Amino acid sequence: MPAETPRLLSPAPSQCSLEMLTHHYGDIYEHSPWVAEAAWQHGLTEAHDTPDALAELMGLMLQQASSEQQISVIRAHPDLAGKAAMAGELTQDSTSEQAGAGLDQCSPEEFARFEYLNVAYKEKFGFPFVIAVKGLDRHGILDAFEARLNNDAATERQTAIEQIIRIARFRLRARAEQ
């Protein structure tokens, strides 16, 4: 059985100007177009026209960024099932991702638990809890939330960055499917 040809992004990142790339892919990292800009400056080839290859390069740009830049990307993410979600103030990607995990269907007790954990997590780490919610339900997310509160700051920053890179990969794959 022949291998499936990977879907390509459109427009092809390798064919984009800096302005075009940031217009089409600058929002992959929540309110952080500099990640796409860094990927463009690094150099894009036809190999980067697949979602996974572009995600890999953009993830590398984030991994190589200063801790201050990394924390700013983490802080750009909304609280899970938080006030912004309830007020309809999330990006389109975040809204659909949180709804896909059922966070828009939390009981009052679950919302209260998310609110408590959001506050406790931010107090401990100074940034919001970030997790790639695709494939998870609200119970699994709450379990991960509680477990990660036990991490030290360095471990949690790295875990959040890894989760953000997963989110970016899912977002790029979804764009290639459209």
C-alpha positions as CSV (number, residue, x, y, z in Angstrom):
1,M,0.0,0.0,0.0
2,P,1.6,3.3,-1.0
3,A,2.3,5.9,1.7
4,E,-0.3,8.7,1.8
5,T,1.0,12.0,0.4
6,P,1.0,14.5,3.2
7,R,-1.4,17.4,2.8
8,L,0.1,20.7,1.9
9,L,-0.6,24.1,3.4
10,S,-2.1,26.8,1.2
11,P,-0.6,29.2,0.6
12,A,2.7,27.3,0.6
13,P,4.9,28.7,3.3
14,S,7.9,28.4,1.1
15,Q,6.3,30.8,-1.4
16,C,5.2,33.4,1.1
17,S,6.7,36.8,1.8
18,L,7.2,37.6,5.4
19,E,3.9,39.7,5.4
20,M,2.0,36.9,3.7
21,L,3.3,34.2,6.1
22,T,2.4,36.2,9.2
23,H,-1.0,37.0,7.7
24,H,-1.8,33.3,7.1
25,Y,0.2,31.6,9.9
26,G,1.1,34.3,12.4
27,D,-1.9,33.4,14.6
28,I,-0.9,29.7,14.9
29,Y,0.9,30.7,18.2
30,E,-1.7,32.6,20.2
31,H,-1.1,36.3,19.8
32,S,2.6,35.6,19.0
33,P,3.3,36.2,15.3
34,W,7.0,36.6,16.0
35,V,7.2,32.7,16.0
36,A,6.1,32.6,12.3
37,E,8.4,35.6,11.5
38,A,11.4,33.7,13.1
39,A,10.6,30.6,11.0
40,W,10.5,32.8,7.8
41,Q,13.8,34.4,8.8
42,H,15.3,31.0,9.4
43,G,14.4,30.1,5.9
44,L,11.5,28.1,4.5
45,T,11.9,25.5,1.7
46,E,9.3,23.4,0.0
47,A,9.8,20.8,2.7
48,H,8.1,23.3,5.1
49,D,4.9,23.3,3.1
50,T,3.5,20.4,5.1
51,P,1.8,21.1,8.4
52,D,4.2,18.9,10.4
53,A,7.3,20.3,8.9
54,L,6.2,23.9,9.4
55,A,5.1,23.0,13.0
56,E,8.5,21.4,13.6
57,L,10.4,24.6,12.5
58,M,8.1,26.9,14.3
59,G,8.4,24.7,17.4
60,L,12.2,24.9,17.1
61,M,12.0,28.7,17.0
62,L,10.0,28.7,20.2
63,Q,12.3,26.2,21.9
64,Q,15.3,28.4,21.0
65,A,13.7,31.6,22.2
66,S,14.7,33.3,25.4
67,S,12.8,32.2,28.6
68,E,11.1,35.7,28.6
69,Q,9.8,35.2,25.0
70,Q,8.6,31.7,25.9
71,I,6.8,33.0,29.0
72,S,5.2,35.7,26.9
73,V,3.8,33.1,24.5
74,I,2.5,31.0,27.4
75,R,0.9,34.1,28.9
76,A,-0.8,34.8,25.6
77,H,-3.0,31.7,26.2
78,P,-6.4,32.0,27.8
79,D,-7.4,30.2,31.0
80,L,-9.2,27.0,30.3
81,A,-13.0,27.3,30.9
82,G,-12.2,30.8,32.2
83,K,-13.9,34.2,32.1
84,A,-12.7,34.9,28.6
85,A,-14.3,31.7,27.3
86,M,-17.6,32.5,29.1
87,A,-17.6,36.1,27.7
88,G,-16.9,34.9,24.2
89,E,-13.5,36.6,24.0
90,L,-11.3,33.8,22.9
91,T,-9.6,33.4,19.5
92,Q,-11.6,31.3,17.0
93,D,-9.0,28.5,17.4
94,S,-9.2,28.5,21.2
95,T,-13.0,28.6,21.2
96,S,-13.3,25.6,18.9
97,E,-10.5,23.7,20.8
98,Q,-12.1,24.2,24.2
99,A,-15.6,23.4,22.9
100,G,-14.1,20.2,21.3
101,A,-13.0,19.1,24.7
102,G,-16.4,19.9,26.2
103,L,-15.2,22.8,28.3
104,D,-18.3,24.8,27.2
105,Q,-20.5,22.1,28.8
106,C,-18.9,22.2,32.3
107,S,-21.3,21.9,35.3
108,P,-21.2,24.8,37.8
109,E,-19.0,22.6,40.0
110,E,-16.5,21.9,37.2
111,F,-16.4,25.6,36.3
112,A,-15.6,26.4,39.9
113,R,-12.9,23.7,39.9
114,F,-11.3,25.2,36.8
115,E,-11.5,28.7,38.3
116,Y,-9.8,27.5,41.5
117,L,-7.1,25.6,39.6
118,N,-6.5,28.5,37.2
119,V,-5.9,30.9,40.1
120,A,-3.7,28.4,42.0
121,Y,-1.6,27.6,38.9
122,K,-1.1,31.3,38.0
123,E,-0.1,32.1,41.6
124,K,2.5,29.3,41.6
125,F,3.9,29.7,38.0
126,G,3.0,33.2,36.9
127,F,1.4,32.1,33.7
128,P,-1.8,30.2,32.7
129,F,-2.1,26.4,32.5
130,V,-1.7,25.3,28.8
131,I,-2.6,21.9,27.5
132,A,-3.4,20.6,24.0
133,V,-7.0,19.7,24.6
134,K,-7.6,17.8,21.4
135,G,-8.5,14.2,22.2
136,L,-9.1,15.0,25.9
137,D,-12.3,15.6,27.8
138,R,-12.8,18.0,30.7
139,H,-12.1,15.2,33.3
140,G,-8.8,14.3,31.8
141,I,-7.9,18.0,31.6
142,L,-8.7,18.6,35.2
143,D,-6.6,15.5,36.2
144,A,-3.6,16.9,34.2
145,F,-4.2,20.3,35.7
146,E,-4.0,18.9,39.3
147,A,-1.0,16.7,38.5
148,R,1.0,19.5,36.9
149,L,0.5,21.8,39.9
150,N,3.1,19.6,41.5
151,N,5.8,20.4,39.0
152,D,8.6,22.9,39.6
153,A,8.7,26.1,37.6
154,A,11.3,25.0,35.1
155,T,9.6,21.7,34.4
156,E,6.2,23.4,34.0
157,R,7.5,26.1,31.7
158,Q,9.0,23.3,29.4
159,T,5.8,21.3,29.6
160,A,3.7,24.3,28.7
161,I,6.0,25.0,25.7
162,E,5.7,21.4,24.6
163,Q,1.9,21.6,24.8
164,I,1.9,24.9,22.8
165,I,3.9,23.2,20.1
166,R,1.4,20.4,20.0
167,I,-1.4,22.9,19.7
168,A,0.4,24.6,16.8
169,R,0.8,21.2,15.1
170,F,-3.0,20.5,15.5
171,R,-3.9,24.0,14.2
172,L,-1.6,23.6,11.1
173,R,-3.0,20.2,10.3
174,A,-6.5,21.5,10.6
175,R,-5.7,24.3,8.2
176,A,-4.3,21.8,5.6
177,E,-7.6,19.9,5.8
178,Q,-9.7,23.0,5.0
